[in-house]
Amino acid sequence: MTKIDRPLALTQGDPAGIGPDIALAAWSLRNQHGLHPFLYIGDPVVLTTRARLLGVDVPIRETDAGSAAGIFQDSLPVLPILVGFDVAAGQPQVASAASTISAIETAVRLTLSGETAAVVTNPIAKSVLYESGFKFPGHTEFLAELAQSATGRAVLPVMMLAGPKLRAIPVTIHIPLKDVPSALTHDLIVETCRVTHADLKNRFGIASPRLAVAGLNPHAGEDGTMGVEDRDIITLAISALRAEGINAFGPLPADTMFHDEARGRYDVAICMYHDQALIPAKALGFDDSVNVTLGLPFIRTSPDHGTAFGLAGQGIARETSLVAALKLASELAQHSGNA
């Protein structure tokens, strides 16, 4: 069996959220969307209960990674990670955190060992995990720790929102806006762009990636009159990148970076903080954008939305972003030879 014949590893996310709903919907539409086989890692009882609640007929079969692809056409393959109690749709419980975390760890282990092609993660509720003692700001940082523990090599995880109209990366991620200027360093910008450049070449198949770098301040600082970070940090980082042969340019005023003509000039927008990247990414592709973590020794994608507890079990959650995440994971695997 070649790597591309192996299934994707799809985690359950928070079992009370819409992860089970959209996983069931994605499998039901597997032929319509031409989906690569995936192995759901989570509680089969939750899936069966949710399918009954939603009124959908999805045969669920417990299996392992080696058998998943072979049964995918006829049944949704599930590697059991039990929650241990009845889960009510839309009602998160701290006690479910252990199964949520275990599903992520299992997906990473299977993918690093070559048993699965890539990791696709359903949404987690960070507040629920924090209550259980989870020490990481989010999925991205946890995946980086798992990668480092498994390989012994430190990694810089880079968060990308990838949609049909825009790829955008925030250099700083889950920190308050007031902390961004002090967190934004020359080295962080350079390393983020290096990781981005490498993965766009090796996994996205872009031979000469073009990186448009946004300024931090209005009008990219107006040569220091509206803040010195653009002149003293970002400009110097871009010069260092260009000296390495990386096609990074800017800093550009963020308010003119995202219209149609501007987007045609670059392959990815490097932004300085979370909302500067995610607002245009979601505005231009809310339903079909995908969260991709660059810099890891495995492929990871995810829907670009949250757990949506208010929609769970009601039959109104849209599977579009998960389908896009599954498709992108298989495409990246083909480009990189890691699937």
TORKOL-4160 file (C-alpha; in steps of 0.2 Angstrom, whole numbers, padded with zeros to 4 digits, m for minus):
339
<pt num="1" X="0000" Y="0000" Z="0000"/>
<pt num="2" X="0007" Y="0017" Z="m0005"/>
<pt num="3" X="0005" Y="0032" Z="0007"/>
<pt num="4" X="m0008" Y="0040" Z="m0004"/>
<pt num="5" X="m0019" Y="0024" Z="m0002"/>
<pt num="6" X="m0019" Y="0027" Z="0017"/>
<pt num="7" X="m0034" Y="0036" Z="0025"/>
<pt num="8" X="m0034" Y="0053" Z="0032"/>
<pt num="9" X="m0036" Y="0054" Z="0051"/>
<pt num="10" X="m0051" Y="0064" Z="0056"/>
<pt num="11" X="m0053" Y="0069" Z="0075"/>
<pt num="12" X="m0069" Y="0070" Z="0083"/>
<pt num="13" X="m0066" Y="0088" Z="0091"/>
<pt num="14" X="m0077" Y="0092" Z="0105"/>
<pt num="15" X="m0090" Y="0078" Z="0105"/>
<pt num="16" X="m0104" Y="0090" Z="0110"/>
<pt num="17" X="m0101" Y="0102" Z="0095"/>
<pt num="18" X="m0104" Y="0100" Z="0077"/>
<pt num="19" X="m0089" Y="0089" Z="0073"/>
<pt num="20" X="m0100" Y="0073" Z="0073"/>
<pt num="21" X="m0113" Y="0081" Z="0063"/>
<pt num="22" X="m0101" Y="0087" Z="0049"/>
<pt num="23" X="m0091" Y="0071" Z="0049"/>
<pt num="24" X="m0108" Y="0061" Z="0046"/>
<pt num="25" X="m0112" Y="0074" Z="0032"/>
<pt num="26" X="m0095" Y="0073" Z="0024"/>
<pt num="27" X="m0096" Y="0054" Z="0023"/>
<pt num="28" X="m0113" Y="0054" Z="0016"/>
<pt num="29" X="m0107" Y="0066" Z="0002"/>
<pt num="30" X="m0091" Y="0056" Z="0000"/>
<pt num="31" X="m0095" Y="0052" Z="m0018"/>
<pt num="32" X="m0102" Y="0069" Z="m0023"/>
<pt num="33" X="m0086" Y="0077" Z="m0017"/>
<pt num="34" X="m0074" Y="0064" Z="m0022"/>
<pt num="35" X="m0067" Y="0063" Z="m0005"/>
<pt num="36" X="m0052" Y="0053" Z="0000"/>
<pt num="37" X="m0056" Y="0039" Z="0013"/>
<pt num="38" X="m0055" Y="0046" Z="0031"/>
<pt num="39" X="m0054" Y="0037" Z="0048"/>
<pt num="40" X="m0065" Y="0045" Z="0061"/>
<pt num="41" X="m0055" Y="0045" Z="0078"/>
<pt num="42" X="m0068" Y="0047" Z="0092"/>
<pt num="43" X="m0083" Y="0039" Z="0101"/>
<pt num="44" X="m0094" Y="0028" Z="0089"/>
<pt num="45" X="m0108" Y="0029" Z="0102"/>
<pt num="46" X="m0108" Y="0048" Z="0100"/>
<pt num="47" X="m0109" Y="0046" Z="0081"/>
<pt num="48" X="m0123" Y="0033" Z="0082"/>
<pt num="49" X="m0133" Y="0044" Z="0094"/>
<pt num="50" X="m0130" Y="0060" Z="0084"/>
<pt num="51" X="m0135" Y="0051" Z="0067"/>
<pt num="52" X="m0151" Y="0045" Z="0076"/>
<pt num="53" X="m0154" Y="0063" Z="0082"/>
<pt num="54" X="m0151" Y="0070" Z="0064"/>
<pt num="55" X="m0161" Y="0057" Z="0056"/>
<pt num="56" X="m0147" Y="0051" Z="0045"/>
<pt num="57" X="m0143" Y="0033" Z="0040"/>
<pt num="58" X="m0124" Y="0031" Z="0041"/>
<pt num="59" X="m0117" Y="0014" Z="0044"/>
<pt num="60" X="m0103" Y="0015" Z="0057"/>
<pt num="61" X="m0090" Y="0002" Z="0058"/>
<pt num="62" X="m0076" Y="0001" Z="0071"/>
<pt num="63" X="m0059" Y="m0003" Z="0063"/>
<pt num="64" X="m0041" Y="0002" Z="0063"/>
<pt num="65" X="m0031" Y="0013" Z="0051"/>
<pt num="66" X="m0025" Y="m0002" Z="0040"/>
<pt num="67" X="m0043" Y="m0007" Z="0036"/>
<pt num="68" X="m0051" Y="0010" Z="0035"/>
<pt num="69" X="m0049" Y="0014" Z="0017"/>
<pt num="70" X="m0056" Y="m0003" Z="0012"/>
<pt num="71" X="m0072" Y="m0001" Z="0021"/>
<pt num="72" X="m0074" Y="0018" Z="0018"/>
<pt num="73" X="m0086" Y="0016" Z="0003"/>
<pt num="74" X="m0099" Y="0006" Z="0012"/>
<pt num="75" X="m0096" Y="0012" Z="0031"/>
<pt num="76" X="m0089" Y="0026" Z="0040"/>
<pt num="77" X="m0074" Y="0019" Z="0048"/>
<pt num="78" X="m0071" Y="0024" Z="0067"/>
<pt num="79" X="m0056" Y="0021" Z="0078"/>
<pt num="80" X="m0064" Y="0021" Z="0095"/>
<pt num="81" X="m0059" Y="0034" Z="0108"/>
<pt num="82" X="m0073" Y="0033" Z="0121"/>
<pt num="83" X="m0080" Y="0048" Z="0130"/>
<pt num="84" X="m0086" Y="0037" Z="0144"/>
<pt num="85" X="m0103" Y="0045" Z="0146"/>
<pt num="86" X="m0119" Y="0050" Z="0137"/>
<pt num="87" X="m0115" Y="0066" Z="0127"/>
<pt num="88" X="m0129" Y="0078" Z="0123"/>
<pt num="89" X="m0128" Y="0088" Z="0107"/>
<pt num="90" X="m0124" Y="0107" Z="0112"/>
<pt num="91" X="m0120" Y="0103" Z="0130"/>
<pt num="92" X="m0101" Y="0103" Z="0132"/>
<pt num="93" X="m0094" Y="0095" Z="0148"/>
<pt num="94" X="m0076" Y="0096" Z="0155"/>
<pt num="95" X="m0076" Y="0077" Z="0157"/>
<pt num="96" X="m0075" Y="0075" Z="0138"/>
<pt num="97" X="m0059" Y="0084" Z="0137"/>
<pt num="98" X="m0048" Y="0068" Z="0139"/>
<pt num="99" X="m0056" Y="0060" Z="0124"/>
<pt num="100" X="m0054" Y="0075" Z="0114"/>
<pt num="101" X="m0036" Y="0077" Z="0118"/>
<pt num="102" X="m0033" Y="0058" Z="0115"/>
<pt num="103" X="m0041" Y="0059" Z="0098"/>
<pt num="104" X="m0028" Y="0072" Z="0093"/>
<pt num="105" X="m0014" Y="0063" Z="0100"/>
<pt num="106" X="m0019" Y="0047" Z="0091"/>
<pt num="107" X="m0021" Y="0056" Z="0074"/>
<pt num="108" X="m0004" Y="0063" Z="0076"/>
<pt num="109" X="0004" Y="0046" Z="0081"/>
<pt num="110" X="m0004" Y="0037" Z="0066"/>
<pt num="111" X="0001" Y="0050" Z="0054"/>
<pt num="112" X="0019" Y="0051" Z="0060"/>
<pt num="113" X="0020" Y="0032" Z="0059"/>
<pt num="114" X="0014" Y="0033" Z="0041"/>
<pt num="115" X="m0003" Y="0023" Z="0045"/>
<pt num="116" X="m0013" Y="0038" Z="0040"/>
<pt num="117" X="m0010" Y="0051" Z="0027"/>
<pt num="118" X="m0013" Y="0068" Z="0036"/>
<pt num="119" X="m0022" Y="0075" Z="0052"/>
<pt num="120" X="m0039" Y="0084" Z="0049"/>
<pt num="121" X="m0045" Y="0091" Z="0066"/>
<pt num="122" X="m0063" Y="0095" Z="0070"/>
<pt num="123" X="m0066" Y="0110" Z="0081"/>
<pt num="124" X="m0062" Y="0110" Z="0099"/>
<pt num="125" X="m0068" Y="0121" Z="0113"/>
<pt num="126" X="m0053" Y="0129" Z="0121"/>
<pt num="127" X="m0063" Y="0135" Z="0136"/>
<pt num="128" X="m0068" Y="0117" Z="0140"/>
<pt num="129" X="m0050" Y="0110" Z="0138"/>
<pt num="130" X="m0043" Y="0124" Z="0149"/>
<pt num="131" X="m0055" Y="0119" Z="0163"/>
<pt num="132" X="m0048" Y="0102" Z="0162"/>
<pt num="133" X="m0030" Y="0108" Z="0164"/>
<pt num="134" X="m0025" Y="0109" Z="0145"/>
<pt num="135" X="m0010" Y="0120" Z="0145"/>
<pt num="136" X="m0009" Y="0126" Z="0127"/>
<pt num="137" X="m0017" Y="0141" Z="0119"/>
<pt num="138" X="m0025" Y="0130" Z="0105"/>
<pt num="139" X="m0024" Y="0116" Z="0093"/>
<pt num="140" X="m0009" Y="0124" Z="0084"/>
<pt num="141" X="0003" Y="0125" Z="0099"/>
<pt num="142" X="m0003" Y="0107" Z="0105"/>
<pt num="143" X="0001" Y="0100" Z="0088"/>
<pt num="144" X="0019" Y="0108" Z="0088"/>
<pt num="145" X="0022" Y="0100" Z="0106"/>
<pt num="146" X="0016" Y="0083" Z="0100"/>
<pt num="147" X="0028" Y="0084" Z="0085"/>
<pt num="148" X="0043" Y="0090" Z="0095"/>
<pt num="149" X="0040" Y="0076" Z="0108"/>
<pt num="150" X="0039" Y="0063" Z="0094"/>
<pt num="151" X="0054" Y="0069" Z="0084"/>
<pt num="152" X="0065" Y="0078" Z="0096"/>
<pt num="153" X="0065" Y="0093" Z="0085"/>
<pt num="154" X="0058" Y="0110" Z="0089"/>
<pt num="155" X="0046" Y="0117" Z="0076"/>
<pt num="156" X="0038" Y="0134" Z="0073"/>
<pt num="157" X="0020" Y="0130" Z="0069"/>
<pt num="158" X="0013" Y="0143" Z="0057"/>
<pt num="159" X="m0006" Y="0145" Z="0055"/>
<pt num="160" X="m0013" Y="0148" Z="0038"/>
<pt num="161" X="m0031" Y="0151" Z="0032"/>
<pt num="162" X="m0032" Y="0145" Z="0014"/>
<pt num="163" X="m0047" Y="0148" Z="0004"/>
<pt num="164" X="m0051" Y="0149" Z="m0015"/>
<pt num="165" X="m0047" Y="0168" Z="m0015"/>
<pt num="166" X="m0034" Y="0171" Z="m0002"/>
<pt num="167" X="m0021" Y="0162" Z="0009"/>
<pt num="168" X="m0017" Y="0172" Z="0024"/>
<pt num="169" X="m0005" Y="0170" Z="0039"/>
<pt num="170" X="m0005" Y="0179" Z="0056"/>
<pt num="171" X="0013" Y="0180" Z="0063"/>
<pt num="172" X="0006" Y="0182" Z="0080"/>
<pt num="173" X="m0009" Y="0172" Z="0084"/>
<pt num="174" X="m0019" Y="0170" Z="0100"/>
<pt num="175" X="m0013" Y="0185" Z="0110"/>
<pt num="176" X="m0021" Y="0201" Z="0115"/>
<pt num="177" X="m0020" Y="0215" Z="0103"/>
<pt num="178" X="m0011" Y="0226" Z="0116"/>
<pt num="179" X="0003" Y="0213" Z="0116"/>
<pt num="180" X="0006" Y="0212" Z="0098"/>
<pt num="181" X="0019" Y="0225" Z="0096"/>
<pt num="182" X="0031" Y="0218" Z="0109"/>
<pt num="183" X="0028" Y="0200" Z="0102"/>
<pt num="184" X="0032" Y="0205" Z="0085"/>
<pt num="185" X="0051" Y="0202" Z="0082"/>
<pt num="186" X="0063" Y="0202" Z="0068"/>
<pt num="187" X="0067" Y="0184" Z="0071"/>
<pt num="188" X="0048" Y="0179" Z="0072"/>
<pt num="189" X="0044" Y="0187" Z="0056"/>
<pt num="190" X="0059" Y="0179" Z="0047"/>
<pt num="191" X="0056" Y="0162" Z="0054"/>
<pt num="192" X="0037" Y="0163" Z="0050"/>
<pt num="193" X="0041" Y="0167" Z="0032"/>
<pt num="194" X="0054" Y="0154" Z="0030"/>
<pt num="195" X="0042" Y="0140" Z="0035"/>
<pt num="196" X="0029" Y="0148" Z="0024"/>
<pt num="197" X="0041" Y="0148" Z="0009"/>
<pt num="198" X="0046" Y="0130" Z="0012"/>
<pt num="199" X="0029" Y="0123" Z="0014"/>
<pt num="200" X="0022" Y="0133" Z="m0001"/>
<pt num="201" X="0035" Y="0125" Z="m0012"/>
<pt num="202" X="0036" Y="0107" Z="m0005"/>
<pt num="203" X="0017" Y="0104" Z="m0001"/>
<pt num="204" X="0007" Y="0117" Z="m0011"/>
<pt num="205" X="0018" Y="0114" Z="m0027"/>
<pt num="206" X="0022" Y="0133" Z="m0029"/>
<pt num="207" X="0039" Y="0134" Z="m0037"/>
<pt num="208" X="0043" Y="0152" Z="m0033"/>
<pt num="209" X="0031" Y="0158" Z="m0019"/>
<pt num="210" X="0027" Y="0177" Z="m0017"/>
<pt num="211" X="0025" Y="0183" Z="0001"/>
<pt num="212" X="0016" Y="0200" Z="0003"/>
<pt num="213" X="0020" Y="0206" Z="0020"/>
<pt num="214" X="0008" Y="0218" Z="0029"/>
<pt num="215" X="0012" Y="0232" Z="0040"/>
<pt num="216" X="0007" Y="0233" Z="0058"/>
<pt num="217" X="0001" Y="0251" Z="0059"/>
<pt num="218" X="m0010" Y="0262" Z="0048"/>
<pt num="219" X="m0002" Y="0266" Z="0031"/>
<pt num="220" X="0012" Y="0254" Z="0036"/>
<pt num="221" X="0018" Y="0267" Z="0048"/>
<pt num="222" X="0021" Y="0281" Z="0036"/>
<pt num="223" X="0040" Y="0280" Z="0039"/>
<pt num="224" X="0038" Y="0280" Z="0058"/>
<pt num="225" X="0026" Y="0294" Z="0060"/>
<pt num="226" X="0012" Y="0281" Z="0064"/>
<pt num="227" X="0023" Y="0269" Z="0073"/>
<pt num="228" X="0040" Y="0263" Z="0071"/>
<pt num="229" X="0038" Y="0244" Z="0070"/>
<pt num="230" X="0035" Y="0244" Z="0051"/>
<pt num="231" X="0051" Y="0254" Z="0048"/>
<pt num="232" X="0062" Y="0246" Z="0062"/>
<pt num="233" X="0057" Y="0228" Z="0063"/>
<pt num="234" X="0046" Y="0223" Z="0048"/>
<pt num="235" X="0057" Y="0231" Z="0034"/>
<pt num="236" X="0073" Y="0224" Z="0041"/>
<pt num="237" X="0065" Y="0207" Z="0042"/>
<pt num="238" X="0060" Y="0208" Z="0023"/>
<pt num="239" X="0077" Y="0213" Z="0018"/>
<pt num="240" X="0084" Y="0198" Z="0027"/>
<pt num="241" X="0072" Y="0187" Z="0018"/>
<pt num="242" X="0076" Y="0194" Z="0001"/>
<pt num="243" X="0094" Y="0191" Z="0005"/>
<pt num="244" X="0091" Y="0173" Z="0007"/>
<pt num="245" X="0082" Y="0172" Z="m0010"/>
<pt num="246" X="0064" Y="0172" Z="m0003"/>
<pt num="247" X="0052" Y="0183" Z="m0013"/>
<pt num="248" X="0045" Y="0193" Z="0002"/>
<pt num="249" X="0040" Y="0211" Z="m0001"/>
<pt num="250" X="0032" Y="0226" Z="0009"/>
<pt num="251" X="0027" Y="0231" Z="0022"/>
<pt num="252" X="0011" Y="0235" Z="0013"/>
<pt num="253" X="m0003" Y="0245" Z="0020"/>
<pt num="254" X="m0016" Y="0232" Z="0025"/>
<pt num="255" X="m0031" Y="0242" Z="0020"/>
<pt num="256" X="m0026" Y="0240" Z="0001"/>
<pt num="257" X="m0019" Y="0222" Z="0001"/>
<pt num="258" X="m0035" Y="0212" Z="m0001"/>
<pt num="259" X="m0044" Y="0218" Z="m0016"/>
<pt num="260" X="m0045" Y="0208" Z="m0031"/>
<pt num="261" X="m0031" Y="0216" Z="m0041"/>
<pt num="262" X="m0019" Y="0216" Z="m0026"/>
<pt num="263" X="m0022" Y="0198" Z="m0022"/>
<pt num="264" X="m0016" Y="0193" Z="m0040"/>
<pt num="265" X="0001" Y="0199" Z="m0035"/>
<pt num="266" X="0005" Y="0187" Z="m0021"/>
<pt num="267" X="0003" Y="0169" Z="m0016"/>
<pt num="268" X="0001" Y="0172" Z="0003"/>
<pt num="269" X="m0002" Y="0187" Z="0014"/>
<pt num="270" X="0009" Y="0188" Z="0029"/>
<pt num="271" X="m0001" Y="0198" Z="0042"/>
<pt num="272" X="0005" Y="0204" Z="0059"/>
<pt num="273" X="m0009" Y="0199" Z="0070"/>
<pt num="274" X="m0024" Y="0187" Z="0071"/>
<pt num="275" X="m0038" Y="0198" Z="0065"/>
<pt num="276" X="m0028" Y="0206" Z="0051"/>
<pt num="277" X="m0026" Y="0189" Z="0043"/>
<pt num="278" X="m0043" Y="0181" Z="0048"/>
<pt num="279" X="m0055" Y="0195" Z="0044"/>
<pt num="280" X="m0051" Y="0196" Z="0025"/>
<pt num="281" X="m0049" Y="0177" Z="0024"/>
<pt num="282" X="m0066" Y="0173" Z="0032"/>
<pt num="283" X="m0074" Y="0188" Z="0022"/>
<pt num="284" X="m0068" Y="0181" Z="0006"/>
<pt num="285" X="m0071" Y="0162" Z="0010"/>
<pt num="286" X="m0081" Y="0159" Z="0026"/>
<pt num="287" X="m0088" Y="0142" Z="0021"/>
<pt num="288" X="m0074" Y="0135" Z="0011"/>
<pt num="289" X="m0058" Y="0142" Z="0019"/>
<pt num="290" X="m0047" Y="0129" Z="0028"/>
<pt num="291" X="m0035" Y="0131" Z="0043"/>
<pt num="292" X="m0018" Y="0124" Z="0038"/>
<pt num="293" X="m0004" Y="0122" Z="0050"/>
<pt num="294" X="0013" Y="0124" Z="0042"/>
<pt num="295" X="0030" Y="0119" Z="0049"/>
<pt num="296" X="0025" Y="0102" Z="0056"/>
<pt num="297" X="0032" Y="0086" Z="0051"/>
<pt num="298" X="0015" Y="0080" Z="0045"/>
<pt num="299" X="0000" Y="0088" Z="0036"/>
<pt num="300" X="m0014" Y="0096" Z="0046"/>
<pt num="301" X="m0029" Y="0104" Z="0041"/>
<pt num="302" X="m0045" Y="0109" Z="0049"/>
<pt num="303" X="m0062" Y="0118" Z="0046"/>
<pt num="304" X="m0060" Y="0137" Z="0049"/>
<pt num="305" X="m0075" Y="0138" Z="0061"/>
<pt num="306" X="m0078" Y="0133" Z="0079"/>
<pt num="307" X="m0088" Y="0120" Z="0089"/>
<pt num="308" X="m0105" Y="0129" Z="0086"/>
<pt num="309" X="m0113" Y="0121" Z="0101"/>
<pt num="310" X="m0129" Y="0131" Z="0096"/>
<pt num="311" X="m0131" Y="0121" Z="0080"/>
<pt num="312" X="m0126" Y="0104" Z="0086"/>
<pt num="313" X="m0139" Y="0090" Z="0083"/>
<pt num="314" X="m0151" Y="0102" Z="0074"/>
<pt num="315" X="m0147" Y="0097" Z="0056"/>
<pt num="316" X="m0142" Y="0114" Z="0051"/>
<pt num="317" X="m0123" Y="0114" Z="0053"/>
<pt num="318" X="m0114" Y="0115" Z="0036"/>
<pt num="319" X="m0100" Y="0103" Z="0031"/>
<pt num="320" X="m0093" Y="0114" Z="0018"/>
<pt num="321" X="m0077" Y="0119" Z="0027"/>
<pt num="322" X="m0074" Y="0101" Z="0033"/>
<pt num="323" X="m0075" Y="0095" Z="0015"/>
<pt num="324" X="m0063" Y="0108" Z="0010"/>
<pt num="325" X="m0051" Y="0103" Z="0024"/>
<pt num="326" X="m0052" Y="0085" Z="0019"/>
<pt num="327" X="m0049" Y="0089" Z="0001"/>
<pt num="328" X="m0035" Y="0100" Z="0004"/>
<pt num="329" X="m0026" Y="0087" Z="0016"/>
<pt num="330" X="m0027" Y="0074" Z="0002"/>
<pt num="331" X="m0020" Y="0087" Z="m0011"/>
<pt num="332" X="m0006" Y="0092" Z="0000"/>
<pt num="333" X="m0002" Y="0074" Z="0003"/>
<pt num="334" X="0000" Y="0071" Z="m0015"/>
<pt num="335" X="0011" Y="0086" Z="m0018"/>
<pt num="336" X="0022" Y="0081" Z="m0003"/>
<pt num="337" X="0022" Y="0062" Z="m0005"/>
<pt num="338" X="0017" Y="0061" Z="0013"/>
<pt num="339" X="0001" Y="0053" Z="0011"/>
